[in-house]
Amino acid sequence: MKRTAIITGASSGIGREFARQIKQRGEADHFLLIARRRERLEELAEELKEADILPLDLCEEESVRVYADYLKEHRLQVVYLVNGAGFGKFGDYAHISETDVSRMIDLNSKATVLITHATIPYMEKGGHIIEIGSGSCFTPLPHFNVYAASKAFVLHYAKGLRAEVKPLGISVTCFCPGWVETEFLENAQTTPGALYPKNPKPLLKAKRVVAYGLSRARRGKLLAVTNWYTKLQHMMFKLLPDRLLTWLWLKTVL
Ligand SMILES: NC(=O)c1ccc[n+]([C@@H]2O[C@H](COP(=O)([O-])OP(=O)(O)OC[C@H]3O[C@@H](n4cnc5c(N)ncnc54)[C@H](OP(=O)(O)O)[C@@H]3O)[C@@H](O)[C@H]2O)c1
């Protein structure tokens, strides 16, 4: 049976980097790469050699059925599932579009759960599930509210799932980076009239944060909070009341 790593959001940024680093370490013999942009997936598949692609829009429920059918048809032993597909849009309740709200929840939260549940039956002892949270999953963020809430869901879900799959010997890690240099930020700042972060720093390298995320997953850790700044935020989120945290976000970031 092929030791397979399944990566959603593999056409760019963090997802693509997870695929590359899993390959470099020889932790999988085969990859299944998922995102919407077919050409990007084809390029990565060529680079990784042993890889299949599924160009899918994971906001569509039909896509999850296509994915489940693929798993049924192929004899795979899934050693990694990385749910890297996700996006955020800035904009308060008055500016953000209904479509963006629905798609953020559908992709970041709902698809994460449906893809994970469809995959677990193909995982064995020693398998790793990496759900992508964010530094923003620890506190409410006005003007980035739906995104932060969709990621808080992922954190909560990952915590519960970890206990469910522990008896199977499968680990669950919630990967929580700060700002990372990918296509994410540019795509997040397209809502007319919305407030955007003045100076999103420090801007981390995908290579570095992903190496850290994988090291945490290999050790079976629940959280991978990627750098000192995000760790400090995480500590503040635990100690300070939400009202103060949201005030700080509004004053210092937007
Ligand atoms: N970069 C940051 O600052 C940052 C910080 C914290 C957390 N994160 C999280 O990290 C994850 C990866 O983001 P990134 O930084 O790597 O951003 P990115 O470069 O924009 O990558 C996002 C990935 O998601 C895929 N995707 C988007 N919509 C999709 C859809 N409807 N169906 C299937 N795939 C879809 C994209 O591929 P296609 O466009 O080809 O579909 C792409 O591969 C996201 O969950 C994001 O929320 C990022």
The ligand as an SDF file (V2000), in Angstrom:
LIG
                    3D

 48 52  0  0  0  0  0  0  0  0999 V2000
   -0.3670   33.4360    5.2060 N   0  0  0  0  0  0  0  0  0  0  0  0
   -0.7610   33.7960    6.3960 C   0  0  0  0  0  0  0  0  0  0  0  0
   -0.4400   34.8990    6.9000 O   0  0  0  0  0  0  0  0  0  0  0  0
   -1.5900   32.8240    7.2210 C   0  0  0  0  0  0  0  0  0  0  0  0
   -1.6370   33.0270    8.6000 C   0  0  0  0  0  0  0  0  0  0  0  0
   -2.3720   32.1680    9.3730 C   0  0  0  0  0  0  0  0  0  0  0  0
   -3.0450   31.1150    8.7890 C   0  0  0  0  0  0  0  0  0  0  0  0
   -3.0170   30.9280    7.4400 N   0  0  0  0  0  0  0  0  0  0  0  0
   -3.7740   29.8210    6.8720 C   0  0  0  0  0  0  0  0  0  0  0  0
   -2.9070   28.9730    6.1530 O   0  0  0  0  0  0  0  0  0  0  0  0
   -3.6500   28.2810    5.1380 C   0  0  0  0  0  0  0  0  0  0  0  0
   -2.8790   28.3860    3.8340 C   0  0  0  0  0  0  0  0  0  0  0  0
   -2.8300   29.7330    3.4520 O   0  0  0  0  0  0  0  0  0  0  0  0
   -1.5840   30.3520    2.6700 P   0  0  0  0  0  0  0  0  0  0  0  0
   -0.9890   31.3740    3.5330 O   0  0  0  0  0  0  0  0  0  0  0  0
   -0.7520   29.2680    2.1280 O   0  0  0  0  0  0  0  0  0  0  0  0
   -2.3750   31.1310    1.5240 O   0  0  0  0  0  0  0  0  0  0  0  0
   -2.3780   30.9240   -0.0510 P   0  0  0  0  0  0  0  0  0  0  0  0
   -1.0040   31.0250   -0.5860 O   0  0  0  0  0  0  0  0  0  0  0  0
   -3.4260   31.8670   -0.5530 O   0  0  0  0  0  0  0  0  0  0  0  0
   -2.8940   29.4190   -0.2270 O   0  0  0  0  0  0  0  0  0  0  0  0
   -4.2430   29.0620   -0.0310 C   0  0  0  0  0  0  0  0  0  0  0  0
   -4.4880   27.7070   -0.6580 C   0  0  0  0  0  0  0  0  0  0  0  0
   -5.8710   27.3590   -0.4890 O   0  0  0  0  0  0  0  0  0  0  0  0
   -6.3970   26.9530   -1.7540 C   0  0  0  0  0  0  0  0  0  0  0  0
   -7.8180   27.2710   -1.8500 N   0  0  0  0  0  0  0  0  0  0  0  0
   -8.3820   28.4980   -1.6920 C   0  0  0  0  0  0  0  0  0  0  0  0
   -9.6990   28.4110   -1.9240 N   0  0  0  0  0  0  0  0  0  0  0  0
   -9.9660   27.1090   -2.2250 C   0  0  0  0  0  0  0  0  0  0  0  0
  -11.1500   26.3910   -2.5510 C   0  0  0  0  0  0  0  0  0  0  0  0
  -12.3430   26.9910   -2.6190 N   0  0  0  0  0  0  0  0  0  0  0  0
  -11.0550   25.0590   -2.8050 N   0  0  0  0  0  0  0  0  0  0  0  0
   -9.8470   24.4420   -2.7540 C   0  0  0  0  0  0  0  0  0  0  0  0
   -8.7060   25.0560   -2.4320 N   0  0  0  0  0  0  0  0  0  0  0  0
   -8.7610   26.3790   -2.1750 C   0  0  0  0  0  0  0  0  0  0  0  0
   -5.5950   27.7710   -2.7630 C   0  0  0  0  0  0  0  0  0  0  0  0
   -5.5870   27.1330   -4.0260 O   0  0  0  0  0  0  0  0  0  0  0  0
   -6.4740   27.5400   -5.2930 P   0  0  0  0  0  0  0  0  0  0  0  0
   -6.5730   29.0290   -5.3160 O   0  0  0  0  0  0  0  0  0  0  0  0
   -5.6850   26.9520   -6.4240 O   0  0  0  0  0  0  0  0  0  0  0  0
   -7.7800   26.8510   -5.0840 O   0  0  0  0  0  0  0  0  0  0  0  0
   -4.2030   27.7010   -2.1540 C   0  0  0  0  0  0  0  0  0  0  0  0
   -3.5810   26.5020   -2.5100 O   0  0  0  0  0  0  0  0  0  0  0  0
   -5.0320   28.9360    5.1270 C   0  0  0  0  0  0  0  0  0  0  0  0
   -5.9320   28.1230    5.8490 O   0  0  0  0  0  0  0  0  0  0  0  0
   -4.8280   30.2380    5.8630 C   0  0  0  0  0  0  0  0  0  0  0  0
   -5.9970   30.6520    6.5010 O   0  0  0  0  0  0  0  0  0  0  0  0
   -2.2700   31.7600    6.6440 C   0  0  0  0  0  0  0  0  0  0  0  0
  1  2  1  0
  2  3  2  0
  2  4  1  0
  4  5  1  0
  4 48  2  0
  5  6  2  0
  6  7  1  0
  7  8  2  0
  8  9  1  0
  8 48  1  0
  9 10  1  0
  9 46  1  0
 10 11  1  0
 11 12  1  0
 11 44  1  0
 12 13  1  0
 13 14  1  0
 14 15  2  0
 14 16  1  0
 14 17  1  0
 17 18  1  0
 18 19  2  0
 18 20  1  0
 18 21  1  0
 21 22  1  0
 22 23  1  0
 23 24  1  0
 23 42  1  0
 24 25  1  0
 25 26  1  0
 25 36  1  0
 26 27  1  0
 26 35  1  0
 27 28  2  0
 28 29  1  0
 29 30  1  0
 29 35  2  0
 30 31  1  0
 30 32  2  0
 32 33  1  0
 33 34  2  0
 34 35  1  0
 36 37  1  0
 36 42  1  0
 37 38  1  0
 38 39  2  0
 38 40  1  0
 38 41  1  0
 42 43  1  0
 44 45  1  0
 44 46  1  0
 46 47  1  0
M  CHG  2   8   1  16  -1
M  END
$$$$
